[in-house]
Amino acid sequence: MDEKNEEVKQEEVKVDETPIQEQPVVEEVKVEEKVEEPEREKATANAFAVVALIMGIFTLFDWILPIFAYITGVFGLVFGIASKKTSKSSMSTIAIVMSIVGLALAIGNSALGVWFALR
């Protein structure tokens, strides 16, 4: 056994005791994604155009009950014009046209109702 121990002692690896160079500490930098203003305005205008389009569709169906058509038509016009000012999308143009047509039908329905009531 002594022979084995001697062999093991002879085979010991010498460890280099020089200090390890310290690596520079890298701090994590938190990068915030900032949406540029034109992109934000475009997204807002697109959302307004979608709302205006939905209101325009409702107005076309609501002309039978004019009180609802007046509300949805006015909101459709307001959102359509607001989206048209910031971006020239065709969706806002279609929404404005649908709102105007729905309001015209509602006004015609109201006038016809008053005419039949007074007759």
C-alpha positions in Angstrom: 0.0 0.0 0.0 2.8 2.3 0.7 3.9 2.0 -2.9 0.5 3.0 -4.1 0.5 6.1 -1.9 3.9 7.0 -3.1 2.8 6.7 -6.7 -0.3 8.8 -6.0 1.8 11.5 -4.3 4.2 11.6 -7.2 1.3 12.0 -9.6 -0.2 14.9 -7.8 -0.9 17.8 -10.1 0.6 21.0 -9.2 -2.0 23.8 -9.2 -1.1 27.1 -10.5 -1.8 29.5 -7.7 -1.8 32.7 -9.7 -4.9 34.8 -9.2 -7.6 34.7 -11.8 -8.0 38.0 -13.6 -11.2 39.6 -12.7 -13.5 40.2 -15.6 -15.2 43.6 -15.8 -18.7 43.6 -14.4 -21.3 44.2 -17.1 -24.4 45.9 -15.8 -27.7 44.9 -17.4 -29.2 47.9 -19.1 -33.0 47.8 -19.3 -34.0 48.9 -22.7 -37.5 50.4 -22.9 -39.2 50.1 -26.2 -40.6 53.5 -27.0 -43.2 53.8 -29.6 -42.6 56.8 -31.7 -45.3 59.4 -31.8 -46.2 59.0 -35.5 -46.8 55.3 -34.9 -48.9 55.9 -31.8 -51.0 58.5 -33.7 -51.4 56.0 -36.5 -52.6 53.3 -34.1 -55.0 55.7 -32.4 -56.4 56.8 -35.8 -56.8 53.2 -36.8 -58.7 52.4 -33.6 -60.9 55.4 -34.2 -61.5 54.2 -37.8 -62.6 50.8 -36.5 -64.9 52.3 -34.0 -66.4 54.6 -36.6 -66.9 51.7 -39.0 -68.7 49.7 -36.3 -70.9 52.7 -35.5 -71.6 53.2 -39.2 -72.7 49.6 -39.5 -75.0 49.9 -36.5 -76.4 53.1 -37.9 -77.4 51.4 -41.1 -79.3 48.8 -39.1 -80.7 51.3 -36.6 -82.5 53.6 -39.0 -85.7 51.7 -38.2 -85.5 53.0 -34.7 -84.3 56.6 -35.3 -83.4 57.4 -31.7 -80.7 54.7 -31.7 -79.6 55.7 -35.3 -79.1 59.3 -34.2 -76.8 58.2 -31.3 -74.7 55.7 -33.3 -74.7 58.0 -36.4 -73.3 61.0 -34.5 -70.7 58.8 -32.8 -69.7 57.3 -36.1 -69.3 60.7 -37.7 -67.3 62.0 -34.7 -64.9 59.1 -34.7 -64.7 59.0 -38.5 -63.7 62.6 -38.8 -61.2 62.3 -35.9 -59.5 59.4 -37.6 -59.6 61.1 -41.0 -57.7 64.1 -39.6 -54.7 62.0 -38.5 -54.6 59.3 -41.2 -56.2 59.3 -44.6 -57.4 55.7 -44.4 -60.3 54.5 -46.6 -61.8 52.8 -43.6 -62.6 56.1 -42.0 -64.1 57.4 -45.3 -66.4 54.3 -45.5 -67.4 54.8 -41.9 -68.3 58.5 -42.5 -70.3 57.6 -45.6 -72.2 54.8 -43.8 -72.9 57.1 -40.8 -74.3 59.8 -43.1 -76.4 57.3 -45.1 -77.8 55.8 -41.8 -78.6 59.2 -40.4 -80.3 60.2 -43.7 -82.4 57.1 -43.5 -83.3 57.7 -39.8 -84.3 61.3 -40.6 -86.4 60.1 -43.4 -88.0 57.5 -41.2 -88.7 60.2 -38.5 -90.2 62.6 -41.1 -92.4 59.8 -42.5 -93.6 58.9 -39.0 -94.5 62.5 -38.2 -96.2 62.8 -41.6 -98.3 59.7 -41.0 -99.1 60.8 -37.4 -100.3 64.2 -38.5 -102.4 63.0 -41.4 
